[in-house]
Amino acid sequence: IKSVLGKTKFAACAACHGMDGNSAAPTFPKLAGQNAKYIYKQLHDFKTMRRNNAMMLGFATALSDQDMADIAVYMSEQKLAGGAAKPDLVARGPVVAQAPGAEDPRLGSGEIHI
């Protein structure tokens, strides 16, 4: 997986989430620096309608599994700018990331090779 591919594929997402994943609007989450497996799982859940969001369904439906993996790796490599996460949500992150369906062989073992 190359993050360059993810950057290109992320272009449509940038209108809401910012070019580098740092959304300026509080209604759209910052994706920069998030765990790649977590981002992949969220995109997959939107695509399969496990998460119900009409706007994200429209975008996620067009993505292949490889597209989601590339975007996830690209976002994981970006730096989070400003703001702070709510501690209770941070604590839940690893649980969500390890939920069934969060594993995908294209994401590797946590090591990212460019």
C-alpha positions, 0 to 999 in steps of 0.5 A: 500500500502506498500512501501516495495512492491514498492521497489521490483517493482521499481528494473527494473526502477533503471537502469535508475532512480537510486536505490533510484530514484536519477538518476545520468544521466540528461537524466533520471528524479529523481523520489525520493520525487515526489508526489505519485499521480503525479508518478502514473499519469505519469506511467498510461499516459505512459501505455495508450500512453497518453505520447509517450515514447517507452522505458517507454511504454515497462516498464509501459505496464507490470505494473498493477494499483496496481504495479504503485501505489506501485512504486509511494508510494515508490518513494514519500518516498525517499529523493531527493539528490542534484540538484534543480528543475526548478521553472517554472516546480515546479509551474506546478506540482500541476496542472499536479497532479490534472489533470483528471485521477490523482486520484486513491483510492489506493493512499489514501488521502495523508497519507501513511501507512506502 
